Amino acid sequence: MIAELECFLEHPEGSLEFYVQRGMYHTGKSLYQKAVDDFTEALSLPDTDPEVYYHRALCRERTGDISGAREDLQRFLDSDPSSSYKRRMAEQILERLN
């Protein structure tokens, strides 16, 4: 348990990395609403990687917020020009949700 907590506690509380890592921790524990809250905090900070939209979308889907998941997937796709694995997954998930 301590090792799992260290992933986000090694970053200053309130920092972008803290919220992203804590969101990933909550996702791994199936605490999806807490993860959505963490990713939302991360997205409110400057210089957030668009990939955070992808992670929040997956959690929003798990909480039943399909509309929010669609929005986040579209934001991720609009802001990530690469043809990465996550981009292909986002396109497939978005297609399924529509």
FILUMFI-600682 format. One record per atom (N, C-alpha, C, O): residue number from 0; residue in one letter; x, y negated, z negated; atom name. Coordinates in nm, 4 decimals, always signed. Last residue first. Layout:
! FILUMFI-600682
+------+------+----------+----------+----------+------+
! resi ! resn !        X !        Y !        Z ! name !
+------+------+----------+----------+----------+------+
!  NUM !    A !        X !        Y !        Z !   CA !
...
+------+------+----------+----------+----------+------+
***
This chain:
! FILUMFI-600682
+------+------+----------+----------+----------+------+
! resi ! resn !        X !        Y !        Z ! name !
+------+------+----------+----------+----------+------+
!   97 !    N !  -2.1154 !  -0.6701 !  +2.9420 !    N !
!   97 !    N !  -2.2080 !  -0.7493 !  +3.0247 !   CA !
!   97 !    N !  -2.3230 !  -0.6704 !  +3.0744 !    C !
!   97 !    N !  -2.4087 !  -0.7237 !  +3.1449 !    O !
!   96 !    L !  -1.9544 !  -0.4890 !  +2.8187 !    N !
!   96 !    L !  -2.0410 !  -0.5710 !  +2.7333 !   CA !
!   96 !    L !  -2.1425 !  -0.6507 !  +2.8145 !    C !
!   96 !    L !  -2.2445 !  -0.6940 !  +2.7609 !    O !
!   95 !    R !  -1.8087 !  -0.3794 !  +3.0313 !    N !
!   95 !    R !  -1.8970 !  -0.2930 !  +2.9535 !   CA !
!   95 !    R !  -1.9973 !  -0.3739 !  +2.8716 !    C !
!   95 !    R !  -2.1123 !  -0.3328 !  +2.8564 !    O !
!   94 !    E !  -1.6596 !  -0.6041 !  +3.1055 !    N !
!   94 !    E !  -1.7529 !  -0.5430 !  +3.2017 !   CA !
!   94 !    E !  -1.8553 !  -0.4565 !  +3.1285 !    C !
!   94 !    E !  -1.9742 !  -0.4600 !  +3.1599 !    O !
!   93 !    L !  -1.5059 !  -0.6334 !  +2.8759 !    N !
!   93 !    L !  -1.5990 !  -0.7388 !  +2.9159 !   CA !
!   93 !    L !  -1.7028 !  -0.6852 !  +3.0128 !    C !
!   93 !    L !  -1.8210 !  -0.7181 !  +3.0024 !    O !
!   92 !    I !  -1.3545 !  -0.4003 !  +2.8904 !    N !
!   92 !    I !  -1.4450 !  -0.4201 !  +2.7773 !   CA !
!   92 !    I !  -1.5502 !  -0.5250 !  +2.8141 !    C !
!   92 !    I !  -1.6689 !  -0.5071 !  +2.7868 !    O !
!   91 !    Q !  -1.2084 !  -0.4475 !  +3.1274 !    N !
!   91 !    Q !  -1.2959 !  -0.3306 !  +3.1149 !   CA !
!   91 !    Q !  -1.3975 !  -0.3479 !  +3.0025 !    C !
!   91 !    Q !  -1.5145 !  -0.3133 !  +3.0189 !    O !
!   90 !    E !  -1.0665 !  -0.6794 !  +3.0581 !    N !
!   90 !    E !  -1.1570 !  -0.6802 !  +3.1738 !   CA !
!   90 !    E !  -1.2558 !  -0.5642 !  +3.1658 !    C !
!   90 !    E !  -1.3743 !  -0.5815 !  +3.1946 !    O !
!   89 !    A !  -0.9158 !  -0.5825 !  +2.8438 !    N !
!   89 !    A !  -1.0127 !  -0.6896 !  +2.8217 !   CA !
!   89 !    A !  -1.1139 !  -0.6954 !  +2.9353 !    C !
!   89 !    A !  -1.2333 !  -0.7143 !  +2.9117 !    O !
!   88 !    M !  -0.7508 !  -0.3991 !  +2.9782 !    N !
!   88 !    M !  -0.8450 !  -0.3513 !  +2.8774 !   CA !
!   88 !    M !  -0.9545 !  -0.4559 !  +2.8529 !    C !
!   88 !    M !  -1.0722 !  -0.4214 !  +2.8424 !    O !
!   87 !    R !  -0.6035 !  -0.5763 !  +3.1354 !    N !
!   87 !    R !  -0.6879 !  -0.4746 !  +3.2002 !   CA !
!   87 !    R !  -0.7920 !  -0.4199 !  +3.1029 !    C !
!   87 !    R !  -0.9071 !  -0.3972 !  +3.1402 !    O !
!   86 !    R !  -0.4780 !  -0.7164 !  +2.9280 !    N !
!   86 !    R !  -0.5638 !  -0.7874 !  +3.0230 !   CA !
!   86 !    R !  -0.6572 !  -0.6883 !  +3.0921 !    C !
!   86 !    R !  -0.7768 !  -0.7143 !  +3.1053 !    O !
!   85 !    K !  -0.3265 !  -0.5199 !  +2.8090 !    N !
!   85 !    K !  -0.4364 !  -0.5785 !  +2.7328 !   CA !
!   85 !    K !  -0.5310 !  -0.6562 !  +2.8236 !    C !
!   85 !    K !  -0.6513 !  -0.6610 !  +2.7983 !    O !
!   84 !    Y !  -0.1400 !  -0.4746 !  +3.0157 !    N !
!   84 !    Y !  -0.2301 !  -0.3672 !  +2.9740 !   CA !
!   84 !    Y !  -0.3512 !  -0.4252 !  +2.8998 !    C !
!   84 !    Y !  -0.4648 !  -0.3848 !  +2.9246 !    O !
!   83 !    S !  -0.1189 !  -0.7707 !  +3.2245 !    N !
!   83 !    S !  -0.0768 !  -0.6802 !  +3.1192 !   CA !
!   83 !    S !  -0.1813 !  -0.5720 !  +3.0933 !    C !
!   83 !    S !  -0.2940 !  -0.5778 !  +3.1424 !    O !
!   82 !    S !  -0.0676 !  -0.9669 !  +3.4242 !    N !
!   82 !    S !  -0.1484 !  -0.8474 !  +3.4492 !   CA !
!   82 !    S !  -0.1067 !  -0.7383 !  +3.3506 !    C !
!   82 !    S !  -0.0651 !  -0.6291 !  +3.3895 !    O !
!   81 !    S !  -0.0984 !  -1.3094 !  +3.3071 !    N !
!   81 !    S !  -0.0242 !  -1.1865 !  +3.3379 !   CA !
!   81 !    S !  -0.1197 !  -1.0704 !  +3.3646 !    C !
!   81 !    S !  -0.2380 !  -1.0766 !  +3.3311 !    O !
!   80 !    P !  -0.2393 !  -1.5321 !  +3.2257 !    N !
!   80 !    P !  -0.2289 !  -1.5040 !  +3.3696 !   CA !
!   80 !    P !  -0.1589 !  -1.3727 !  +3.4043 !    C !
!   80 !    P !  -0.1607 !  -1.3303 !  +3.5198 !    O !
!   79 !    D !  -0.4543 !  -1.6023 !  +2.9897 !    N !
!   79 !    D !  -0.3418 !  -1.5090 !  +3.0048 !   CA !
!   79 !    D !  -0.3304 !  -1.4675 !  +3.1507 !    C !
!   79 !    D !  -0.4025 !  -1.3785 !  +3.1958 !    O !
!   78 !    S !  -0.6825 !  -1.7572 !  +2.9786 !    N !
!   78 !    S !  -0.5569 !  -1.8164 !  +2.9325 !   CA !
!   78 !    S !  -0.4347 !  -1.7272 !  +2.9502 !    C !
!   78 !    S !  -0.3223 !  -1.7722 !  +2.9278 !    O !
!   77 !    D !  -0.8963 !  -1.6079 !  +3.0693 !    N !
!   77 !    D !  -0.8716 !  -1.7388 !  +3.1302 !   CA !
!   77 !    D !  -0.7349 !  -1.7954 !  +3.0940 !    C !
!   77 !    D !  -0.6776 !  -1.8730 !  +3.1705 !    O !
!   76 !    L !  -0.8877 !  -1.3881 !  +2.8955 !    N !
!   76 !    L !  -0.8618 !  -1.3684 !  +3.0385 !   CA !
!   76 !    L !  -0.8301 !  -1.4999 !  +3.1087 !    C !
!   76 !    L !  -0.7457 !  -1.5032 !  +3.1983 !    O !
!   75 !    F !  -0.9538 !  -1.5180 !  +2.6532 !    N !
!   75 !    F !  -0.8269 !  -1.4465 !  +2.6682 !   CA !
!   75 !    F !  -0.7914 !  -1.4316 !  +2.8157 !    C !
!   75 !    F !  -0.6784 !  -1.4591 !  +2.8561 !    O !
!   74 !    R !  -1.2102 !  -1.6088 !  +2.7165 !    N !
!   74 !    R !  -1.1035 !  -1.7053 !  +2.6829 !   CA !
!   74 !    R !  -0.9661 !  -1.6414 !  +2.6994 !    C !
!   74 !    R !  -0.8738 !  -1.7029 !  +2.7527 !    O !
!   73 !    Q !  -1.3372 !  -1.3605 !  +2.7495 !    N !
!   73 !    Q !  -1.3266 !  -1.4520 !  +2.8625 !   CA !
!   73 !    Q !  -1.2181 !  -1.5575 !  +2.8382 !    C !
!   73 !    Q !  -1.1429 !  -1.5913 !  +2.9295 !    O !
!   72 !    L !  -1.3176 !  -1.2602 !  +2.4906 !    N !
!   72 !    L !  -1.2535 !  -1.1880 !  +2.6007 !   CA !
!   72 !    L !  -1.2361 !  -1.2785 !  +2.7212 !    C !
!   72 !    L !  -1.1327 !  -1.2744 !  +2.7880 !    O !
!   71 !    D !  -1.4728 !  -1.4518 !  +2.3546 !    N !
!   71 !    D !  -1.3297 !  -1.4371 !  +2.3248 !   CA !
!   71 !    D !  -1.2564 !  -1.3636 !  +2.4360 !    C !
!   71 !    D !  -1.1447 !  -1.4010 !  +2.4718 !    O !
!   70 !    E !  -1.7273 !  -1.4065 !  +2.4699 !    N !
!   70 !    E !  -1.6619 !  -1.5377 !  +2.4787 !   CA !
!   70 !    E !  -1.5116 !  -1.5259 !  +2.4568 !    C !
!   70 !    E !  -1.4326 !  -1.5832 !  +2.5318 !    O !
!   69 !    R !  -1.7734 !  -1.1385 !  +2.3918 !    N !
!   69 !    R !  -1.7663 !  -1.1759 !  +2.5342 !   CA !
!   69 !    R !  -1.6915 !  -1.3084 !  +2.5513 !    C !
!   69 !    R !  -1.6035 !  -1.3205 !  +2.6366 !    O !
!   68 !    A !  -1.7820 !  -1.1716 !  +2.1148 !    N !
!   68 !    A !  -1.6793 !  -1.0855 !  +2.1741 !   CA !
!   68 !    A !  -1.6619 !  -1.1192 !  +2.3218 !    C !
!   68 !    A !  -1.5495 !  -1.1274 !  +2.3713 !    O !
!   67 !    G !  -2.0100 !  -1.3306 !  +2.0882 !    N !
!   67 !    G !  -1.8795 !  -1.3836 !  +2.0485 !   CA !
!   67 !    G !  -1.7652 !  -1.3032 !  +2.1082 !    C !
!   67 !    G !  -1.6631 !  -1.3596 !  +2.1478 !    O !
!   66 !    S !  -2.1986 !  -1.1402 !  +2.1768 !    N !
!   66 !    S !  -2.1846 !  -1.2686 !  +2.2460 !   CA !
!   66 !    S !  -2.0484 !  -1.3317 !  +2.2152 !    C !
!   66 !    S !  -1.9801 !  -1.3801 !  +2.3054 !    O !
!   65 !    I !  -2.1707 !  -0.9396 !  +1.9832 !    N !
!   65 !    I !  -2.1384 !  -0.9106 !  +2.1228 !   CA !
!   65 !    I !  -2.1167 !  -1.0395 !  +2.2015 !    C !
!   65 !    I !  -2.0258 !  -1.0469 !  +2.2843 !    O !
!   64 !    D !  -2.1219 !  -0.8773 !  +1.6907 !    N !
!   64 !    D !  -2.1272 !  -1.0087 !  +1.7553 !   CA !
!   64 !    D !  -2.0832 !  -0.9950 !  +1.9011 !    C !
!   64 !    D !  -1.9722 !  -1.0342 !  +1.9374 !    O !
!   63 !    G !  -2.0792 !  -0.6416 !  +1.5598 !    N !
!   63 !    G !  -2.2072 !  -0.6582 !  +1.6284 !   CA !
!   63 !    G !  -2.2232 !  -0.7931 !  +1.6961 !    C !
!   63 !    G !  -2.3286 !  -0.8206 !  +1.7536 !    O !
!   62 !    T !  -1.8359 !  -0.5890 !  +1.4602 !    N !
!   62 !    T !  -1.9320 !  -0.6465 !  +1.3655 !   CA !
!   62 !    T !  -2.0687 !  -0.6687 !  +1.4287 !    C !
!   62 !    T !  -2.1631 !  -0.7095 !  +1.3610 !    O !
!   61 !    R !  -1.7036 !  -0.4991 !  +1.6856 !    N !
!   61 !    R !  -1.7279 !  -0.4035 !  +1.5762 !   CA !
!   61 !    R !  -1.8286 !  -0.4555 !  +1.4747 !    C !
!   61 !    R !  -1.8986 !  -0.3773 !  +1.4104 !    O !
!   60 !    E !  -1.6808 !  -0.7381 !  +1.8279 !    N !
!   60 !    E !  -1.7633 !  -0.6296 !  +1.8812 !   CA !
!   60 !    E !  -1.7994 !  -0.5315 !  +1.7701 !    C !
!   60 !    E !  -1.9135 !  -0.4861 !  +1.7620 !    O !
!   59 !    R !  -1.5000 !  -0.8694 !  +1.6639 !    N !
!   59 !    R !  -1.6366 !  -0.9217 !  +1.6767 !   CA !
!   59 !    R !  -1.7303 !  -0.8144 !  +1.7319 !    C !
!   59 !    R !  -1.8446 !  -0.8017 !  +1.6879 !    O !
!   58 !    C !  -1.2730 !  -0.7165 !  +1.7106 !    N !
!   58 !    C !  -1.3343 !  -0.7156 !  +1.5781 !   CA !
!   58 !    C !  -1.4772 !  -0.7673 !  +1.5827 !    C !
!   58 !    C !  -1.5651 !  -0.7154 !  +1.5139 !    O !
!   57 !    L !  -1.2245 !  -0.7795 !  +1.9780 !    N !
!   57 !    L !  -1.2434 !  -0.6396 !  +1.9381 !   CA !
!   57 !    L !  -1.3122 !  -0.6296 !  +1.8021 !    C !
!   57 !    L !  -1.3988 !  -0.5446 !  +1.7814 !    O !
!   56 !    A !  -1.1919 !  -1.0580 !  +1.9566 !    N !
!   56 !    A !  -1.3022 !  -1.0018 !  +2.0354 !   CA !
!   56 !    A !  -1.3295 !  -0.8574 !  +1.9952 !    C !
!   56 !    A !  -1.4450 !  -0.8177 !  +1.9801 !    O !
!   55 !    R !  -0.9551 !  -1.0816 !  +1.8143 !    N !
!   55 !    R !  -1.0797 !  -1.1246 !  +1.7504 !   CA !
!   55 !    R !  -1.2000 !  -1.0665 !  +1.8240 !    C !
!   55 !    R !  -1.2992 !  -1.0297 !  +1.7612 !    O !
!   54 !    H !  -0.7770 !  -0.9847 !  +2.0088 !    N !
!   54 !    H !  -0.7931 !  -0.9126 !  +1.8824 !   CA !
!   54 !    H !  -0.9228 !  -0.9517 !  +1.8116 !    C !
!   54 !    H !  -0.9921 !  -0.8666 !  +1.7559 !    O !
!   53 !    Y !  -0.8119 !  -1.1832 !  +2.2070 !    N !
!   53 !    Y !  -0.8343 !  -1.0412 !  +2.2367 !   CA !
!   53 !    Y !  -0.8620 !  -0.9638 !  +2.1078 !    C !
!   53 !    Y !  -0.9581 !  -0.8874 !  +2.0993 !    O !
!   52 !    Y !  -0.7302 !  -1.4122 !  +2.0760 !    N !
!   52 !    Y !  -0.8686 !  -1.4021 !  +2.1228 !   CA !
!   52 !    Y !  -0.9056 !  -1.2564 !  +2.1502 !    C !
!   52 !    Y !  -1.0167 !  -1.2126 !  +2.1202 !    O !
!   51 !    V !  -0.4623 !  -1.3559 !  +2.0459 !    N !
!   51 !    V !  -0.5444 !  -1.3552 !  +1.9247 !   CA !
!   51 !    V !  -0.6924 !  -1.3505 !  +1.9631 !    C !
!   51 !    V !  -0.7725 !  -1.2911 !  +1.8908 !    O !
!   50 !    E !  -0.3499 !  -1.4021 !  +2.2904 !    N !
!   50 !    E !  -0.3781 !  -1.2625 !  +2.2553 !   CA !
!   50 !    E !  -0.4647 !  -1.2524 !  +2.1296 !    C !
!   50 !    E !  -0.5326 !  -1.1518 !  +2.1089 !    O !
!   49 !    P !  -0.2731 !  -1.6654 !  +2.3065 !    N !
!   49 !    P !  -0.4072 !  -1.6293 !  +2.3526 !   CA !
!   49 !    P !  -0.4468 !  -1.4856 !  +2.3189 !    C !
!   49 !    P !  -0.5653 !  -1.4522 !  +2.3193 !    O !
!   48 !    D !  -0.1059 !  -1.7807 !  +2.0190 !    N !
!   48 !    D !  -0.0985 !  -1.6932 !  +2.1354 !   CA !
!   48 !    D !  -0.2406 !  -1.6561 !  +2.1770 !    C !
!   48 !    D !  -0.3213 !  -1.6190 !  +2.0918 !    O !
!   47 !    T !  -0.1199 !  -2.1136 !  +1.9117 !    N !
!   47 !    T !  -0.1650 !  -1.9761 !  +1.8920 !   CA !
!   47 !    T !  -0.1578 !  -1.9003 !  +2.0231 !    C !
!   47 !    T !  -0.1997 !  -1.9513 !  +2.1271 !    O !
!   46 !    D !  -0.0463 !  -2.3840 !  +1.8868 !    N !
!   46 !    D !  +0.0460 !  -2.2867 !  +1.9471 !   CA !
!   46 !    D !  +0.0079 !  -2.1412 !  +1.9222 !    C !
!   46 !    D !  +0.0953 !  -2.0551 !  +1.9127 !    O !
!   45 !    P !  -0.2180 !  -2.4871 !  +1.5845 !    N !
!   45 !    P !  -0.1544 !  -2.5111 !  +1.7150 !   CA !
!   45 !    P !  -0.0628 !  -2.3955 !  +1.7571 !    C !
!   45 !    P !  -0.0103 !  -2.3210 !  +1.6742 !    O !
!   44 !    L !  -0.5058 !  -2.3127 !  +1.4467 !    N !
!   44 !    L !  -0.3717 !  -2.3704 !  +1.4349 !   CA !
!   44 !    L !  -0.3093 !  -2.3910 !  +1.5734 !    C !
!   44 !    L !  -0.3437 !  -2.3206 !  +1.6684 !    O !
!   43 !    S !  -0.7325 !  -2.1750 !  +1.4874 !    N !
!   43 !    S !  -0.7483 !  -2.3172 !  +1.4557 !   CA !
!   43 !    S !  -0.6130 !  -2.3889 !  +1.4461 !    C !
!   43 !    S !  -0.6077 !  -2.5117 !  +1.4383 !    O !
!   42 !    L !  -0.6568 !  -1.9142 !  +1.5154 !    N !
!   42 !    L !  -0.6917 !  -1.9877 !  +1.6372 !   CA !
!   42 !    L !  -0.7119 !  -2.1358 !  +1.6120 !    C !
!   42 !    L !  -0.7087 !  -2.2150 !  +1.7062 !    O !
!   41 !    A !  -0.6294 !  -1.8411 !  +1.2471 !    N !
!   41 !    A !  -0.5113 !  -1.8468 !  +1.3335 !   CA !
!   41 !    A !  -0.5389 !  -1.9309 !  +1.4585 !    C !
!   41 !    A !  -0.4541 !  -2.0091 !  +1.5015 !    O !
!   40 !    E !  -0.8994 !  -1.8416 !  +1.1700 !    N !
!   40 !    E !  -0.8041 !  -1.9349 !  +1.1075 !   CA !
!   40 !    E !  -0.6806 !  -1.9511 !  +1.1956 !    C !
!   40 !    E !  -0.6328 !  -2.0627 !  +1.2161 !    O !
!   39 !    T !  -0.9834 !  -1.6292 !  +1.3287 !    N !
!   39 !    T !  -1.0416 !  -1.7618 !  +1.3485 !   CA !
!   39 !    T !  -0.9514 !  -1.8685 !  +1.2881 !    C !
!   39 !    T !  -0.9297 !  -1.9736 !  +1.3483 !    O !
!   38 !    F !  -0.8433 !  -1.4200 !  +1.2158 !    N !
!   38 !    F !  -0.8107 !  -1.4592 !  +1.3527 !   CA !
!   38 !    F !  -0.8679 !  -1.5969 !  +1.3859 !    C !
!   38 !    F !  -0.8079 !  -1.6725 !  +1.4623 !    O !
!   37 !    D !  -0.9741 !  -1.4148 !  +0.9638 !    N !
!   37 !    D !  -0.8301 !  -1.4402 !  +0.9736 !   CA !
!   37 !    D !  -0.7917 !  -1.4881 !  +1.1141 !    C !
!   37 !    D !  -0.7169 !  -1.5847 !  +1.1293 !    O !
!   36 !    D !  -1.2383 !  -1.3532 !  +1.0409 !    N !
!   36 !    D !  -1.2099 !  -1.4772 !  +0.9680 !   CA !
!   36 !    D !  -1.0620 !  -1.5138 !  +0.9777 !    C !
!   36 !    D !  -1.0281 !  -1.6304 !  +0.9976 !    O !
!   35 !    V !  -1.1952 !  -1.1017 !  +1.1546 !    N !
!   35 !    V !  -1.2490 !  -1.2113 !  +1.2377 !   CA !
!   35 !    V !  -1.2174 !  -1.3450 !  +1.1709 !    C !
!   35 !    V !  -1.1744 !  -1.4392 !  +1.2375 !    O !
!   34 !    A !  -1.1140 !  -0.9649 !  +0.9231 !    N !
!   34 !    A !  -1.0193 !  -0.9830 !  +1.0339 !   CA !
!   34 !    A !  -1.0652 !  -1.0958 !  +1.1256 !    C !
!   34 !    A !  -0.9836 !  -1.1768 !  +1.1698 !    O !
!   33 !    K !  -1.3510 !  -0.9648 !  +0.7815 !    N !
!   33 !    K !  -1.2350 !  -1.0343 !  +0.7251 !   CA !
!   33 !    K !  -1.1316 !  -1.0607 !  +0.8334 !    C !
!   33 !    K !  -1.0688 !  -1.1666 !  +0.8353 !    O !
!   32 !    Q !  -1.4980 !  -0.8056 !  +0.9555 !    N !
!   32 !    Q !  -1.5391 !  -0.9445 !  +0.9343 !   CA !
!   32 !    Q !  -1.4258 !  -1.0251 !  +0.8729 !    C !
!   32 !    Q !  -1.4063 !  -1.1414 !  +0.9083 !    O !
!   31 !    Y !  -1.3544 !  -0.5563 !  +0.9448 !    N !
!   31 !    Y !  -1.3604 !  -0.6355 !  +1.0677 !   CA !
!   31 !    Y !  -1.4049 !  -0.7793 !  +1.0462 !    C !
!   31 !    Y !  -1.3535 !  -0.8686 !  +1.1136 !    O !
!   30 !    L !  -1.1866 !  -0.3609 !  +0.8037 !    N !
!   30 !    L !  -1.2516 !  -0.4770 !  +0.7424 !   CA !
!   30 !    L !  -1.2657 !  -0.5836 !  +0.8510 !    C !
!   30 !    L !  -1.1983 !  -0.6865 !  +0.8488 !    O !
!   29 !    S !  -1.0337 !  -0.1420 !  +0.8726 !    N !
!   29 !    S !  -1.1733 !  -0.1478 !  +0.9183 !   CA !
!   29 !    S !  -1.2540 !  -0.2557 !  +0.8468 !    C !
!   29 !    S !  -1.3755 !  -0.2430 !  +0.8312 !    O !
!   28 !    K !  -0.7692 !  -0.1641 !  +0.8276 !    N !
!   28 !    K !  -0.8481 !  -0.1156 !  +0.7146 !   CA !
!   28 !    K !  -0.9978 !  -0.1145 !  +0.7464 !    C !
!   28 !    K !  -1.0797 !  -0.0891 !  +0.6581 !    O !
!   27 !    G !  -0.6806 !  -0.2810 !  +1.0612 !    N !
!   27 !    G !  -0.6369 !  -0.1451 !  +1.0304 !   CA !
!   27 !    G !  -0.7137 !  -0.0821 !  +0.9162 !    C !
!   27 !    G !  -0.7230 !  +0.0403 !  +0.9079 !    O !
!   26 !    T !  -0.7900 !  -0.5344 !  +1.0202 !    N !
!   26 !    T !  -0.8384 !  -0.4499 !  +1.1298 !   CA !
!   26 !    T !  -0.8031 !  -0.3045 !  +1.1021 !    C !
!   26 !    T !  -0.8867 !  -0.2155 !  +1.1179 !    O !
!   25 !    H !  -0.6307 !  -0.6269 !  +0.8119 !    N !
!   25 !    H !  -0.7733 !  -0.6035 !  +0.7880 !   CA !
!   25 !    H !  -0.8343 !  -0.5168 !  +0.8973 !    C !
!   25 !    H !  -0.9213 !  -0.4343 !  +0.8695 !    O !
!   24 !    Y !  -0.3858 !  -0.6439 !  +0.9537 !    N !
!   24 !    Y !  -0.3974 !  -0.5590 !  +0.8350 !   CA !
!   24 !    Y !  -0.5445 !  -0.5248 !  +0.8090 !    C !
!   24 !    Y !  -0.5789 !  -0.4087 !  +0.7869 !    O !
!   23 !    M !  -0.4502 !  -0.8357 !  +1.1426 !    N !
!   23 !    M !  -0.4140 !  -0.7011 !  +1.1876 !   CA !
!   23 !    M !  -0.4253 !  -0.6014 !  +1.0719 !    C !
!   23 !    M !  -0.4694 !  -0.4881 !  +1.0909 !    O !
!   22 !    G !  -0.4911 !  -1.0513 !  +0.9690 !    N !
!   22 !    G !  -0.6000 !  -1.0034 !  +1.0538 !   CA !
!   22 !    G !  -0.5735 !  -0.8623 !  +1.1037 !    C !
!   22 !    G !  -0.6641 !  -0.7789 !  +1.1066 !    O !
!   21 !    R !  -0.2340 !  -1.0793 !  +0.8709 !    N !
!   21 !    R !  -0.3395 !  -1.0386 !  +0.7776 !   CA !
!   21 !    R !  -0.4615 !  -0.9879 !  +0.8553 !    C !
!   21 !    R !  -0.5275 !  -0.8931 !  +0.8128 !    O !
!   20 !    Q !  -0.1054 !  -1.1613 !  +1.1057 !    N !
!   20 !    Q !  -0.0670 !  -1.0354 !  +1.0422 !   CA !
!   20 !    Q !  -0.1723 !  -0.9866 !  +0.9431 !    C !
!   20 !    Q !  -0.1970 !  -0.8665 !  +0.9326 !    O !
!   19 !    V !  -0.2414 !  -1.4046 !  +1.1489 !    N !
!   19 !    V !  -0.2427 !  -1.2996 !  +1.2509 !   CA !
!   19 !    V !  -0.2092 !  -1.1646 !  +1.1867 !    C !
!   19 !    V !  -0.2777 !  -1.0654 !  +1.2113 !    O !
!   18 !    Y !  -0.1868 !  -1.5492 !  +0.9136 !    N !
!   18 !    Y !  -0.3241 !  -1.5153 !  +0.9490 !   CA !
!   18 !    Y !  -0.3309 !  -1.4030 !  +1.0522 !    C !
!   18 !    Y !  -0.4174 !  -1.3157 !  +1.0433 !    O !
!   17 !    F !  +0.0977 !  -1.5611 !  +0.9234 !    N !
!   17 !    F !  +0.0294 !  -1.5054 !  +0.8074 !   CA !
!   17 !    F !  -0.1111 !  -1.4606 !  +0.8461 !    C !
!   17 !    F !  -0.1511 !  -1.3482 !  +0.8159 !    O !
!   16 !    E !  +0.1467 !  -1.6981 !  +1.1617 !    N !
!   16 !    E !  +0.1890 !  -1.5586 !  +1.1490 !   CA !
!   16 !    E !  +0.1192 !  -1.4893 !  +1.0327 !    C !
!   16 !    E !  +0.0850 !  -1.3714 !  +1.0423 !    O !
!   15 !    L !  +0.0464 !  -1.9538 !  +1.0926 !    N !
!   15 !    L !  -0.0108 !  -1.8777 !  +1.2027 !   CA !
!   15 !    L !  +0.0216 !  -1.7291 !  +1.1873 !    C !
!   15 !    L !  -0.0671 !  -1.6445 !  +1.1989 !    O !
!   14 !    S !  +0.0242 !  -2.0012 !  +0.7348 !    N !
!   14 !    S !  +0.0922 !  -2.0114 !  +0.8640 !   CA !
!   14 !    S !  +0.0207 !  -1.9254 !  +0.9680 !    C !
!   14 !    S !  -0.0560 !  -1.8353 !  +0.9338 !    O !
!   13 !    G !  -0.0932 !  -1.9523 !  +0.4955 !    N !
!   13 !    G !  -0.1473 !  -2.0617 !  +0.5741 !   CA !
!   13 !    G !  -0.0811 !  -2.0785 !  +0.7095 !    C !
!   13 !    G !  -0.1246 !  -2.1605 !  +0.7904 !    O !
!   12 !    E !  +0.2012 !  -1.8479 !  +0.3355 !    N !
!   12 !    E !  +0.0552 !  -1.8488 !  +0.3359 !   CA !
!   12 !    E !  +0.0055 !  -1.9728 !  +0.4092 !    C !
!   12 !    E !  +0.0551 !  -2.0834 !  +0.3880 !    O !
!   11 !    P !  +0.4796 !  -1.7503 !  +0.5306 !    N !
!   11 !    P !  +0.4199 !  -1.8493 !  +0.4394 !   CA !
!   11 !    P !  +0.2669 !  -1.8483 !  +0.4498 !    C !
!   11 !    P !  +0.2111 !  -1.8479 !  +0.5595 !    O !
!   10 !    H !  +0.5295 !  -1.3943 !  +0.5454 !    N !
!   10 !    H !  +0.5116 !  -1.5233 !  +0.6125 !   CA !
!   10 !    H !  +0.4487 !  -1.6222 !  +0.5148 !    C !
!   10 !    H !  +0.3731 !  -1.5824 !  +0.4261 !    O !
!    9 !    E !  +0.5195 !  -1.1671 !  +0.4025 !    N !
!    9 !    E !  +0.6536 !  -1.2181 !  +0.4312 !   CA !
!    9 !    E !  +0.6487 !  -1.3518 !  +0.5048 !    C !
!    9 !    E !  +0.7521 !  -1.4156 !  +0.5245 !    O !
!    8 !    L !  +0.2588 !  -1.0890 !  +0.3927 !    N !
!    8 !    L !  +0.3095 !  -1.1651 !  +0.2794 !   CA !
!    8 !    L !  +0.4498 !  -1.2192 !  +0.3027 !    C !
!    8 !    L !  +0.4945 !  -1.3080 !  +0.2301 !    O !
!    7 !    F !  +0.2163 !  -0.9287 !  +0.6125 !    N !
!    7 !    F !  +0.1704 !  -1.0673 !  +0.6189 !   CA !
!    7 !    F !  +0.2219 !  -1.1518 !  +0.5027 !    C !
!    7 !    F !  +0.2277 !  -1.2743 !  +0.5137 !    O !
!    6 !    C !  +0.3655 !  -0.6990 !  +0.5479 !    N !
!    6 !    C !  +0.3645 !  -0.7479 !  +0.6851 !   CA !
!    6 !    C !  +0.3125 !  -0.8907 !  +0.6943 !    C !
!    6 !    C !  +0.3611 !  -0.9674 !  +0.7774 !    O !
!    5 !    E !  +0.3212 !  -0.6228 !  +0.2854 !    N !
!    5 !    E !  +0.4403 !  -0.7010 !  +0.3149 !   CA !
!    5 !    E !  +0.4384 !  -0.7613 !  +0.4547 !    C !
!    5 !    E !  +0.5025 !  -0.8637 !  +0.4785 !    O !
!    4 !    L !  +0.1054 !  -0.4504 !  +0.2814 !    N !
!    4 !    L !  +0.0836 !  -0.5904 !  +0.2463 !   CA !
!    4 !    L !  +0.2012 !  -0.6785 !  +0.2848 !    C !
!    4 !    L !  +0.1829 !  -0.7967 !  +0.3139 !    O !
!    3 !    E !  +0.2252 !  -0.2079 !  +0.3421 !    N !
!    3 !    E !  +0.1244 !  -0.2625 !  +0.4330 !   CA !
!    3 !    E !  +0.1011 !  -0.4107 !  +0.4065 !    C !
!    3 !    E !  +0.0793 !  -0.4878 !  +0.5000 !    O !
!    2 !    A !  +0.3882 !  -0.1692 !  +0.1175 !    N !
!    2 !    A !  +0.4507 !  -0.1877 !  +0.2485 !   CA !
!    2 !    A !  +0.3527 !  -0.2479 !  +0.3483 !    C !
!    2 !    A !  +0.3919 !  -0.3304 !  +0.4308 !    O !
!    1 !    I !  +0.1909 !  -0.1275 !  -0.0778 !    N !
!    1 !    I !  +0.2783 !  -0.2442 !  -0.0858 !   CA !
!    1 !    I !  +0.3423 !  -0.2721 !  +0.0501 !    C !
!    1 !    I !  +0.3494 !  -0.3875 !  +0.0926 !    O !
!    0 !    M !  +0.0831 !  +0.1196 !  +0.0000 !    N !
!    0 !    M !  +0.0000 !  +0.0000 !  +0.0000 !   CA !
!    0 !    M !  +0.0868 !  -0.1249 !  +0.0000 !    C !
!    0 !    M !  +0.0570 !  -0.2197 !  +0.0727 !    O !
+------+------+----------+----------+----------+------+
***
